[in-house]
Amino acid sequence: MFAQLSPQNRGVIHMTVASFFFFLMGMMVKLCGEIPIVQVVFIRGFVAMFLCLIQLKFAKVSPWGKDKTMLITRGVCGTCALFLFFTTLQQLPFATAVTIQYLSPIFTTLLTAILLKEIFYPKQVIFYVGAFAGIILIKGFSGTGDLFPYVLGLGSAMFSAGAYTAIRKMKETEHPLVIIFYFPLIIIPVTLPFAISSWVTPSGMEWLYLLGVGVFVQTAQYFMTRAYQLGDASIVSLAGYFGLIWASLGGYFFFDELPTQYAFIGMTLVILSVVGNVLYRRGKHV
């Protein structure tokens, strides 16, 4: 029955599943507590490499791919985005970190216009302004608090946009498992020296959380990559916003995080701006 659905609908379903596993991954990162971020990223890469090799073997697919420049670019951008996102997850409220990460489609629109020569409409600037106004509301006007985690969150969204742009570039040439494989292929050598120097031996439950990070994000990466390959990015990306609902519920029920009135308005403005940008582009393509 699933195979009888159109590629577009299958893409939406894949993205919905991906958003749920990304939510579970975020929960695991948040629960890792005192484990250094670079160690979390390294173990995530190690688990992903193990799972990738098994999946590639069963699929009988060569791991090396064709467009190695784009594959490495995707791996580097993904590594940077992951490190910055994990950092914001531990320093900001769960839903706030996830909301900032959801700015990545805005940056993706800009990057695909520059690098892939896709059309950029001047009126889209309105959505950019709205999204960044939302971030200001989330941060608040008091002048207190550390601005740095918000900057890291924006950096994560930018690097994610770079990764998504690379995926889009390779959608006709590379198997999704090959694209995913280059993620841990970059992560492991980059983070290994830092993970060793700052290693903290996890407790029993922390080992489970770290394993969960690797398994959940690997699963999410597969479904997300497949979603972008199956359907139009401007449509399937909308299903990813279920993740913000789950993040808000998870932050409230598991971490006692309740956003302020300004933060709630800001989160709503960010999502409306991003979704508005997607729908505006979709309308122009009809």
Backbone as CSV, one residue per row, in Angstrom:
resi,resn,N_x,N_y,N_z,CA_x,CA_y,CA_z,C_x,C_y,C_z
1,MET,0.832,-1.217,0.000,0.000,0.000,0.000,0.863,1.262,0.000
2,PHE,1.930,1.248,0.821,2.826,2.409,0.889,3.478,2.659,-0.463
3,ALA,3.847,1.555,-1.160,4.518,1.681,-2.453,3.600,2.286,-3.509
4,GLN,2.269,2.209,-3.291,1.325,2.738,-4.269,1.141,4.252,-4.146
5,LEU,1.629,4.841,-3.058,1.529,6.291,-2.891,2.465,6.997,-3.861
6,SER,2.158,8.231,-4.155,3.017,9.022,-5.038,4.343,9.303,-4.337
7,PRO,5.420,9.541,-5.101,6.702,9.879,-4.472,6.604,11.078,-3.524
8,GLN,5.754,12.067,-3.891,5.590,13.239,-3.044,5.022,12.862,-1.686
9,ASN,3.981,12.036,-1.677,3.369,11.620,-0.414,4.304,10.742,0.407
10,ARG,5.044,9.877,-0.266,6.016,9.058,0.450,7.113,9.927,1.057
11,GLY,7.473,11.000,0.342,8.463,11.925,0.870,7.981,12.605,2.139
12,VAL,6.704,13.007,2.160,6.118,13.644,3.341,6.118,12.675,4.520
13,ILE,5.758,11.423,4.278,5.743,10.429,5.346,7.152,10.197,5.871
14,HIS,8.106,10.098,4.968,9.498,9.911,5.384,9.966,11.072,6.267
15,MET,9.605,12.303,5.900,10.036,13.456,6.682,9.355,13.485,8.045
16,THR,8.095,13.083,8.114,7.394,13.020,9.393,8.083,12.035,10.334
17,VAL,8.442,10.882,9.796,9.159,9.883,10.599,10.520,10.438,11.022
18,ALA,11.213,11.110,10.097,12.529,11.682,10.411,12.435,12.682,11.550
19,SER,11.396,13.528,11.529,11.265,14.549,12.568,11.066,13.919,13.944
20,PHE,10.368,12.787,13.985,10.159,12.110,15.263,11.479,11.548,15.806
21,PHE,12.276,10.946,14.930,13.551,10.387,15.385,14.550,11.491,15.729
22,PHE,14.477,12.629,15.053,15.316,13.758,15.442,14.928,14.247,16.846
23,PHE,13.632,14.232,17.140,13.171,14.603,18.474,13.735,13.646,19.521
24,LEU,13.677,12.344,19.252,14.223,11.365,20.186,15.727,11.559,20.363
25,MET,16.421,11.869,19.273,17.855,12.136,19.355,18.133,13.326,20.262
26,GLY,17.355,14.402,20.099,17.533,15.584,20.938,17.316,15.279,22.407
27,MET,16.339,14.440,22.690,16.081,14.036,24.075,17.300,13.331,24.666
28,MET,17.895,12.446,23.877,19.063,11.707,24.354,20.245,12.643,24.623
29,VAL,20.455,13.608,23.731,21.548,14.576,23.919,21.321,15.370,25.199
30,LYS,20.099,15.811,25.400,19.763,16.596,26.590,20.009,15.781,27.864
31,LEU,19.748,14.488,27.802,19.898,13.624,28.967,21.347,13.221,29.235
32,CYS,22.227,13.449,28.250,23.639,13.075,28.433,24.321,13.931,29.495
33,GLY,23.759,15.103,29.770,24.221,15.907,30.896,25.666,16.329,30.859
34,GLU,26.498,15.667,31.664,27.883,16.086,31.868,28.852,15.545,30.820
35,ILE,28.386,14.737,29.898,29.282,14.199,28.865,29.665,15.325,27.895
36,PRO,30.962,15.542,27.627,31.376,16.601,26.690,30.726,16.427,25.320
37,ILE,30.363,17.539,24.698,29.675,17.500,23.414,30.504,16.786,22.357
38,VAL,31.812,17.048,22.328,32.650,16.425,21.302,32.647,14.904,21.462
39,GLN,32.532,14.422,22.698,32.447,12.981,22.940,31.117,12.431,22.443
40,VAL,30.043,13.182,22.670,28.717,12.772,22.185,28.724,12.682,20.664
41,VAL,29.328,13.696,20.011,29.383,13.709,18.546,30.220,12.544,18.034
42,PHE,31.354,12.268,18.696,32.212,11.153,18.273,31.471,9.823,18.372
43,ILE,30.831,9.574,19.506,30.119,8.303,19.678,28.965,8.205,18.705
44,ARG,28.309,9.327,18.461,27.250,9.349,17.441,27.816,8.915,16.085
45,GLY,29.006,9.439,15.740,29.634,9.074,14.480,30.059,7.610,14.439
46,PHE,30.566,7.106,15.563,31.014,5.714,15.637,29.833,4.761,15.435
47,VAL,28.726,5.024,16.126,27.533,4.185,15.977,26.995,4.266,14.559
48,ALA,26.990,5.502,14.000,26.481,5.688,12.642,27.330,4.943,11.620
49,MET,28.658,4.966,11.801,29.551,4.247,10.886,29.253,2.752,10.910
50,PHE,29.102,2.204,12.103,28.802,0.782,12.249,27.495,0.428,11.544
51,LEU,26.453,1.222,11.776,25.148,0.953,11.170,25.186,1.149,9.659
52,CYS,25.926,2.172,9.221,26.029,2.448,7.781,26.666,1.281,7.038
53,LEU,27.749,0.759,7.583,28.454,-0.334,6.917,27.570,-1.570,6.798
54,ILE,26.780,-1.830,7.847,25.853,-2.968,7.791,24.795,-2.728,6.714
55,GLN,24.208,-1.521,6.709,23.161,-1.210,5.732,23.693,-1.243,4.305
56,LEU,24.892,-0.718,4.101,25.497,-0.712,2.765,25.779,-2.128,2.283
57,LYS,26.207,-2.986,3.207,26.492,-4.379,2.840,25.216,-5.095,2.410
58,PHE,24.147,-4.925,3.173,22.885,-5.573,2.826,22.294,-5.007,1.529
59,ALA,22.492,-3.697,1.320,21.975,-3.060,0.104,22.873,-3.319,-1.101
60,LYS,24.075,-3.872,-0.857,25.053,-4.142,-1.912,25.387,-2.872,-2.692
61,VAL,25.651,-1.814,-1.930,25.974,-0.507,-2.511,27.400,-0.134,-2.127
62,SER,28.184,0.330,-3.086,29.532,0.810,-2.792,29.442,2.064,-1.938
63,PRO,30.252,2.187,-0.877,30.135,3.344,0.015,30.764,4.626,-0.519
64,TRP,31.532,4.560,-1.604,32.372,5.694,-1.971,31.675,6.722,-2.846
65,GLY,30.621,6.347,-3.550,29.857,7.327,-4.315,30.566,7.837,-5.552
66,LYS,29.942,8.833,-6.189,30.460,9.387,-7.445,30.987,10.806,-7.269
67,ASP,30.153,11.674,-6.707,30.544,13.080,-6.554,31.181,13.268,-5.179
68,LYS,32.457,12.956,-5.097,33.123,12.965,-3.789,33.249,14.367,-3.204
69,THR,33.365,15.370,-4.066,33.454,16.751,-3.563,32.190,17.129,-2.811
70,MET,31.029,16.824,-3.402,29.767,17.146,-2.749,29.536,16.268,-1.525
71,LEU,29.953,15.012,-1.597,29.783,14.108,-0.468,30.611,14.573,0.730
72,ILE,31.840,14.997,0.475,32.685,15.503,1.557,32.134,16.817,2.093
73,THR,31.655,17.670,1.189,31.054,18.943,1.613,29.860,18.691,2.520
74,ARG,29.017,17.735,2.138,27.865,17.386,2.963,28.316,16.870,4.328
75,GLY,29.383,16.048,4.339,29.886,15.512,5.592,30.451,16.580,6.508
76,VAL,31.207,17.519,5.946,31.798,18.604,6.740,30.706,19.520,7.303
77,CYS,29.779,19.919,6.430,28.689,20.799,6.887,27.844,20.101,7.948
78,GLY,27.567,18.821,7.737,26.770,18.076,8.706,27.470,17.936,10.047
79,THR,28.784,17.730,10.012,29.556,17.616,11.251,29.513,18.908,12.043
80,CYS,29.748,20.026,11.372,29.717,21.330,12.043,28.327,21.620,12.603
81,ALA,27.293,21.337,11.791,25.920,21.585,12.232,25.582,20.742,13.455
82,LEU,26.019,19.488,13.440,25.699,18.584,14.546,26.361,19.037,15.840
83,PHE,27.638,19.400,15.760,28.361,19.844,16.945,27.708,21.091,17.546
84,LEU,27.364,22.053,16.699,26.756,23.297,17.184,25.346,23.048,17.732
85,PHE,24.593,22.182,17.066,23.234,21.894,17.520,23.237,21.173,18.862
86,PHE,24.123,20.200,19.020,24.222,19.487,20.296,24.600,20.450,21.418
87,THR,25.461,21.415,21.094,25.853,22.411,22.097,24.662,23.255,22.522
88,THR,23.859,23.708,21.564,22.691,24.528,21.912,21.643,23.719,22.666
89,LEU,21.545,22.418,22.368,20.594,21.573,23.088,20.911,21.517,24.578
90,GLN,22.193,21.537,24.909,22.574,21.459,26.315,22.596,22.825,27.001
91,GLN,22.585,23.916,26.219,22.690,25.246,26.814,21.395,26.053,26.758
92,LEU,20.456,25.635,25.912,19.190,26.356,25.763,18.025,25.421,26.055
93,PRO,16.842,25.967,26.345,15.657,25.122,26.455,15.454,24.305,25.189
94,PHE,14.933,23.113,25.354,14.804,22.157,24.259,14.088,22.772,23.049
95,ALA,12.886,23.307,23.263,12.099,23.845,22.152,12.775,25.045,21.508
96,THR,13.492,25.851,22.293,14.195,27.017,21.751,15.303,26.578,20.801
97,ALA,16.109,25.601,21.213,17.196,25.104,20.360,16.649,24.521,19.064
98,VAL,15.557,23.778,19.165,14.953,23.169,17.981,14.388,24.245,17.058
99,THR,13.760,25.280,17.635,13.188,26.359,16.819,14.258,27.063,16.010
100,ILE,15.389,27.375,16.636,16.473,28.046,15.913,16.991,27.152,14.792
101,GLN,17.064,25.855,15.054,17.523,24.919,14.028,16.587,24.927,12.824
102,TYR,15.306,25.216,13.068,14.336,25.224,11.983,14.483,26.423,11.053
103,LEU,15.453,27.284,11.321,15.761,28.358,10.375,16.513,27.836,9.149
104,SER,16.975,26.603,9.206,17.787,26.070,8.109,17.105,26.148,6.738
105,PRO,15.759,25.941,6.612,15.164,26.091,5.280,15.301,27.509,4.715
106,ILE,15.292,28.520,5.604,15.491,29.892,5.144,16.879,30.030,4.510
107,PHE,17.885,29.530,5.210,19.247,29.599,4.688,19.421,28.702,3.457
108,THR,18.701,27.583,3.422,18.779,26.686,2.267,18.275,27.383,1.016
109,THR,17.187,28.141,1.157,16.658,28.896,0.026,17.711,29.839,-0.545
110,LEU,18.418,30.520,0.336,19.446,31.456,-0.098,20.622,30.727,-0.754
111,LEU,21.064,29.632,-0.151,22.207,28.890,-0.687,21.893,28.251,-2.043
112,THR,20.701,27.675,-2.172,20.358,27.053,-3.451,20.239,28.104,-4.552
113,ALA,19.838,29.324,-4.178,19.788,30.409,-5.163,21.193,30.784,-5.627
114,ILE,22.138,30.809,-4.693,23.513,31.205,-5.018,24.272,30.084,-5.723
115,LEU,24.171,28.857,-5.165,25.007,27.762,-5.649,24.355,26.920,-6.742
116,LEU,23.045,26.734,-6.654,22.349,25.902,-7.631,21.540,26.719,-8.630
117,LYS,21.643,28.036,-8.509,20.974,28.961,-9.441,19.453,28.831,-9.417
118,GLU,18.902,28.408,-8.271,17.449,28.388,-8.148,16.944,29.815,-7.929
119,ILE,15.700,30.052,-8.302,15.159,31.413,-8.275,14.960,31.895,-6.841
120,PHE,15.387,33.121,-6.580,15.127,33.780,-5.294,14.261,35.001,-5.570
121,TYR,13.106,35.078,-4.892,12.168,36.176,-5.112,12.393,37.273,-4.063
122,PRO,12.467,38.536,-4.489,12.745,39.632,-3.541,11.801,39.665,-2.343
123,LYS,10.534,39.302,-2.536,9.569,39.362,-1.440,9.880,38.349,-0.334
124,GLN,10.767,37.391,-0.622,11.137,36.419,0.405,11.907,37.076,1.551
125,VAL,12.440,38.261,1.306,13.145,38.994,2.354,12.231,39.220,3.555
126,ILE,10.938,39.380,3.295,9.958,39.581,4.372,10.016,38.415,5.359
127,PHE,10.106,37.203,4.824,10.134,36.017,5.678,11.451,35.938,6.452
128,TYR,12.537,36.376,5.833,13.817,36.397,6.538,13.745,37.350,7.731
129,VAL,13.185,38.532,7.506,13.059,39.518,8.584,12.178,38.987,9.699
130,GLY,11.069,38.346,9.321,10.166,37.780,10.320,10.828,36.702,11.154
131,ALA,11.617,35.847,10.505,12.289,34.760,11.216,13.291,35.300,12.230
132,PHE,14.072,36.286,11.832,15.080,36.817,12.751,14.449,37.678,13.844
133,ALA,13.318,38.292,13.541,12.583,39.004,14.590,12.093,38.009,15.641
134,GLY,11.688,36.827,15.179,11.267,35.785,16.107,12.396,35.349,17.025
135,ILE,13.610,35.249,16.495,14.765,34.867,17.318,15.028,35.931,18.384
136,ILE,14.869,37.205,18.014,15.056,38.289,18.989,14.036,38.177,20.118
137,LEU,12.795,37.844,19.765,11.758,37.674,20.789,12.068,36.484,21.689
138,ILE,12.578,35.405,21.097,12.922,34.225,21.893,14.026,34.572,22.889
139,LYS,15.014,35.338,22.434,16.123,35.727,23.305,15.633,36.657,24.402
140,GLY,14.703,37.566,24.065,14.198,38.527,25.043,14.932,39.851,24.968
141,PHE,14.383,40.852,25.614,14.899,42.215,25.522,15.624,42.674,26.780
142,SER,15.781,41.785,27.746,16.312,42.219,29.046,17.788,42.576,28.998
143,GLY,18.507,42.060,27.994,19.939,42.302,27.921,20.737,41.366,28.800
144,THR,20.052,40.539,29.592,20.737,39.554,30.436,20.774,38.219,29.713
145,GLY,21.583,37.332,30.189,21.690,36.029,29.564,22.765,36.015,28.495
146,ASP,23.250,34.842,28.203,24.340,34.670,27.256,23.796,34.605,25.834
147,LEU,24.305,35.471,24.969,23.880,35.490,23.571,24.555,34.384,22.766
148,PHE,25.694,33.894,23.244,26.521,32.976,22.464,25.780,31.713,22.022
149,PRO,24.983,31.050,22.886,24.279,29.845,22.425,23.332,30.118,21.256
150,TYR,22.759,31.321,21.210,21.863,31.669,20.096,22.652,31.822,18.804
151,VAL,23.852,32.399,18.916,24.726,32.530,17.754,25.138,31.147,17.256
152,LEU,25.460,30.246,18.187,25.805,28.876,17.809,24.623,28.196,17.116
153,GLY,23.415,28.464,17.613,22.227,27.890,16.992,22.048,28.359,15.561
154,LEU,22.289,29.650,15.330,22.211,30.184,13.962,23.284,29.547,13.081
155,GLY,24.471,29.363,13.647,25.530,28.705,12.895,25.160,27.282,12.523
156,SER,24.519,26.579,13.445,24.063,25.222,13.168,23.055,25.202,12.020
157,ALA,22.120,26.152,12.032,21.124,26.229,10.961,21.784,26.511,9.617
158,MET,22.820,27.363,9.622,23.528,27.690,8.378,24.266,26.471,7.828
159,PHE,24.970,25.750,8.703,25.682,24.562,8.238,24.708,23.477,7.793
160,SER,23.566,23.371,8.471,22.541,22.415,8.037,22.067,22.754,6.632
161,ALA,21.906,24.041,6.368,21.503,24.486,5.031,22.539,24.072,3.990
162,GLY,23.816,24.166,4.358,24.860,23.712,3.448,24.749,22.225,3.164
163,ALA,24.452,21.447,4.210,24.296,20.001,4.041,23.088,19.689,3.160
164,TYR,21.964,20.386,3.381,20.758,20.136,2.598,20.957,20.528,1.140
165,THR,21.702,21.602,0.916,21.985,22.032,-0.456,22.808,20.978,-1.182
166,ALA,23.781,20.404,-0.484,24.598,19.345,-1.074,23.740,18.116,-1.383
167,ILE,22.840,17.764,-0.467,21.933,16.628,-0.695,21.084,16.871,-1.938
168,ARG,20.592,18.088,-2.048,19.759,18.428,-3.212,20.555,18.302,-4.500
169,LYS,21.808,18.731,-4.447,22.676,18.647,-5.615,22.888,17.198,-6.047
170,MET,22.887,16.275,-5.089,23.211,14.866,-5.363,21.992,13.968,-5.481
171,LYS,20.793,14.549,-5.484,19.593,13.724,-5.391,19.427,12.749,-6.558
172,GLU,20.018,13.064,-7.701,19.885,12.186,-8.857,21.081,11.258,-9.029
173,THR,22.138,11.450,-8.250,23.378,10.718,-8.512,23.807,9.762,-7.395
174,GLU,23.386,10.022,-6.149,23.917,9.239,-5.039,22.824,8.486,-4.283
175,HIS,23.156,7.290,-3.839,22.271,6.505,-2.982,22.218,7.183,-1.608
176,PRO,21.036,7.236,-0.958,20.942,7.916,0.346,21.896,7.350,1.389
177,LEU,22.164,6.037,1.346,23.084,5.453,2.319,24.516,5.942,2.112
178,VAL,24.882,6.210,0.866,26.215,6.743,0.579,26.345,8.152,1.133
179,ILE,25.309,8.965,0.947,25.315,10.331,1.480,25.455,10.307,2.996
180,ILE,24.723,9.407,3.636,24.778,9.291,5.098,26.148,8.786,5.547
181,PHE,26.740,7.864,4.784,28.027,7.265,5.150,29.124,8.316,5.290
182,TYR,29.094,9.336,4.445,30.145,10.351,4.494,30.046,11.234,5.741
183,PHE,28.921,11.172,6.422,28.755,11.919,7.675,29.713,11.378,8.748
184,PRO,29.578,10.099,9.151,30.524,9.580,10.146,31.953,9.482,9.615
185,LEU,32.103,9.355,8.296,33.439,9.284,7.716,34.221,10.563,7.999
186,ILE,33.523,11.684,8.100,34.153,12.967,8.446,34.189,13.147,9.960
187,ILE,33.092,12.791,10.628,32.975,13.024,12.070,34.075,12.319,12.861
188,ILE,34.313,11.048,12.575,35.213,10.246,13.412,36.639,10.792,13.454
189,PRO,37.309,11.009,12.315,38.689,11.523,12.396,38.786,12.941,12.940
190,VAL,37.748,13.759,12.705,37.783,15.145,13.175,37.638,15.231,14.688
191,THR,36.752,14.426,15.245,36.447,14.540,16.683,37.270,13.619,17.571
192,LEU,37.880,12.567,17.001,38.588,11.575,17.813,39.645,12.183,18.749
193,PRO,40.559,13.047,18.263,41.585,13.581,19.185,40.989,14.371,20.345
194,PHE,39.950,15.155,20.052,39.328,15.981,21.091,38.524,15.124,22.062
195,ALA,37.887,14.071,21.537,37.113,13.171,22.401,38.033,12.447,23.384
196,ILE,39.212,12.033,22.908,40.167,11.333,23.781,40.676,12.259,24.887
197,SER,41.007,13.504,24.494,41.610,14.430,25.464,40.628,14.879,26.541
198,SER,39.329,14.852,26.237,38.331,15.325,27.212,37.396,14.204,27.677
199,TRP,37.830,12.954,27.501,36.949,11.800,27.733,36.433,11.737,29.165
200,VAL,35.134,11.528,29.273,34.484,11.282,30.564,33.778,9.936,30.449
201,THR,34.130,9.005,31.333,33.527,7.676,31.261,32.049,7.741,31.641
202,PRO,31.156,7.375,30.721,29.717,7.469,31.003,29.273,6.449,32.050
203,SER,28.192,6.783,32.743,27.552,5.830,33.648,26.713,4.861,32.816
204,GLY,26.065,3.910,33.509,25.258,2.925,32.800,24.173,3.539,31.931
205,MET,23.369,4.434,32.507,22.292,5.070,31.750,22.828,5.993,30.677
206,GLU,23.951,6.661,30.940,24.534,7.565,29.945,25.009,6.803,28.708
207,TRP,25.472,5.561,28.896,25.818,4.738,27.742,24.582,4.490,26.869
208,LEU,23.458,4.240,27.519,22.216,4.030,26.768,21.794,5.297,26.023
209,TYR,21.942,6.458,26.685,21.601,7.714,26.031,22.499,7.955,24.815
210,LEU,23.799,7.686,24.974,24.742,7.885,23.872,24.438,6.934,22.716
211,LEU,24.117,5.700,23.047,23.736,4.743,22.016,22.464,5.214,21.312
212,GLY,21.531,5.745,22.096,20.291,6.256,21.531,20.540,7.413,20.573
213,VAL,21.480,8.295,20.917,21.829,9.401,20.022,22.236,8.860,18.658
214,GLY,23.148,7.881,18.675,23.635,7.327,17.416,22.561,6.624,16.612
215,VAL,21.770,5.789,17.272,20.747,5.008,16.570,19.634,5.913,16.049
216,PHE,19.154,6.820,16.889,18.028,7.664,16.490,18.411,8.638,15.373
217,VAL,19.592,9.252,15.482,19.966,10.220,14.452,20.293,9.511,13.145
218,GLN,20.837,8.300,13.225,21.101,7.541,12.006,19.796,7.226,11.284
219,THR,18.813,6.805,12.058,17.495,6.514,11.484,16.877,7.779,10.894
220,ALA,16.974,8.886,11.634,16.419,10.153,11.162,17.099,10.617,9.884
221,GLN,18.434,10.481,9.831,19.180,10.904,8.641,18.733,10.134,7.406
222,TYR,18.502,8.839,7.571,18.070,8.046,6.420,16.713,8.526,5.906
223,PHE,15.747,8.672,6.815,14.404,9.077,6.395,14.399,10.500,5.828
224,MET,15.205,11.396,6.415,15.268,12.761,5.912,15.880,12.801,4.514
225,THR,16.993,12.091,4.330,17.654,12.063,3.021,16.727,11.486,1.973
226,ARG,16.055,10.404,2.330,15.119,9.783,1.386,13.954,10.712,1.084
227,ALA,13.497,11.456,2.075,12.381,12.386,1.864,12.738,13.448,0.836
228,TYR,13.953,14.032,0.958,14.369,15.061,0.017,14.604,14.497,-1.376
229,GLN,14.917,13.217,-1.464,15.098,12.602,-2.774,13.771,12.230,-3.423
230,LEU,12.760,11.944,-2.613,11.465,11.531,-3.147,10.591,12.699,-3.586
231,GLY,10.567,13.769,-2.788,9.616,14.845,-3.052,10.255,16.204,-3.165
232,ASP,9.453,17.173,-3.557,9.899,18.555,-3.642,10.252,19.049,-2.239
233,ALA,11.448,19.636,-2.114,11.928,20.068,-0.795,10.975,21.052,-0.135
234,SER,10.329,21.908,-0.950,9.442,22.929,-0.397,8.171,22.333,0.190
235,ILE,7.863,21.088,-0.172,6.660,20.427,0.337,7.004,19.485,1.487
236,VAL,7.989,18.607,1.258,8.293,17.611,2.288,8.857,18.252,3.552
237,SER,9.517,19.409,3.411,10.110,20.051,4.588,9.050,20.480,5.601
238,LEU,7.827,20.733,5.135,6.764,21.165,6.048,6.468,20.105,7.104
239,ALA,6.579,18.831,6.713,6.293,17.751,7.659,7.297,17.731,8.798
240,GLY,8.465,18.320,8.583,9.474,18.344,9.620,9.105,19.184,10.821
241,TYR,8.108,20.065,10.669,7.752,20.965,11.760,6.927,20.294,12.854
242,PHE,6.560,19.023,12.618,5.991,18.256,13.721,7.006,18.158,14.856
243,GLY,8.286,18.222,14.501,9.337,18.109,15.500,9.274,19.188,16.558
244,LEU,8.833,20.386,16.188,8.739,21.468,17.165,7.643,21.184,18.183
245,ILE,6.561,20.584,17.737,5.474,20.216,18.661,5.986,19.201,19.667
246,TRP,6.689,18.186,19.165,7.224,17.164,20.062,8.288,17.746,20.988
247,ALA,9.099,18.663,20.462,10.134,19.279,21.303,9.508,20.105,22.418
248,SER,8.440,20.821,22.101,7.758,21.627,23.116,7.161,20.734,24.201
249,LEU,6.524,19.658,23.782,5.934,18.726,24.754,7.023,18.033,25.570
250,GLY,8.110,17.624,24.886,9.203,16.961,25.586,9.877,17.879,26.585
251,GLY,10.100,19.149,26.181,10.713,20.105,27.093,9.862,20.350,28.324
252,TYR,8.548,20.375,28.135,7.638,20.637,29.253,7.540,19.430,30.189
253,PHE,7.338,18.233,29.622,7.073,17.061,30.456,8.337,16.437,31.044
254,PHE,9.465,16.558,30.352,10.682,15.883,30.827,11.690,16.828,31.474
255,PHE,11.659,18.125,31.099,12.673,19.046,31.621,12.070,20.272,32.316
256,ASP,10.737,20.257,32.497,10.046,21.362,33.180,10.359,22.710,32.539
257,GLU,10.429,22.741,31.220,10.723,23.975,30.485,9.419,24.553,29.933
258,LEU,9.067,25.729,30.393,7.875,26.420,29.905,8.316,27.750,29.312
259,PRO,8.129,27.962,27.997,8.593,29.205,27.373,7.845,30.425,27.898
260,THR,8.554,31.555,27.937,7.907,32.814,28.304,6.937,33.224,27.214
261,GLN,6.121,34.235,27.514,5.160,34.716,26.516,5.887,35.216,25.272
262,TYR,6.974,35.994,25.469,7.728,36.502,24.332,8.378,35.357,23.545
263,ALA,8.897,34.368,24.263,9.540,33.239,23.600,8.533,32.458,22.764
264,PHE,7.331,32.275,23.309,6.290,31.555,22.567,5.911,32.320,21.298
265,ILE,5.756,33.636,21.420,5.436,34.460,20.243,6.575,34.377,19.223
266,GLY,7.818,34.426,19.727,8.971,34.348,18.841,9.041,33.025,18.108
267,MET,8.801,31.918,18.812,8.806,30.602,18.191,7.736,30.506,17.117
268,THR,6.559,31.050,17.421,5.470,31.045,16.444,5.840,31.867,15.220
269,LEU,6.484,33.028,15.441,6.873,33.896,14.327,7.927,33.228,13.447
270,VAL,8.865,32.533,14.066,9.887,31.821,13.289,9.239,30.775,12.390
271,ILE,8.385,29.957,12.964,7.755,28.886,12.185,6.859,29.449,11.089
272,LEU,6.077,30.496,11.415,5.226,31.103,10.393,6.059,31.680,9.255
273,SER,7.201,32.262,9.592,8.066,32.843,8.564,8.664,31.765,7.666
274,VAL,9.131,30.689,8.289,9.744,29.610,7.510,8.700,28.915,6.644
275,VAL,7.562,28.590,7.237,6.490,27.940,6.474,5.968,28.880,5.386
276,GLY,5.836,30.172,5.717,5.391,31.152,4.726,6.341,31.211,3.549
277,ASN,7.629,31.161,3.834,8.625,31.181,2.760,8.467,29.962,1.852
278,VAL,8.265,28.797,2.472,8.099,27.566,1.702,6.853,27.627,0.829
279,LEU,5.735,28.050,1.411,4.475,28.125,0.673,4.529,29.179,-0.434
280,TYR,5.223,30.273,-0.154,5.349,31.335,-1.173,6.098,30.809,-2.386
281,ARG,7.204,30.114,-2.150,7.985,29.543,-3.260,7.163,28.474,-3.997
282,ARG,6.439,27.686,-3.216,5.616,26.650,-3.857,4.558,27.277,-4.756
283,GLY,3.923,28.378,-4.281,2.937,29.066,-5.082,3.508,29.633,-6.371
284,LYS,4.747,30.091,-6.311,5.401,30.643,-7.492,5.723,29.570,-8.528
285,HIS,5.876,28.315,-8.055,6.243,27.235,-8.953,5.039,26.539,-9.567
286,VAL,3.839,26.860,-9.032,2.620,26.231,-9.551,2.318,26.740,-10.965
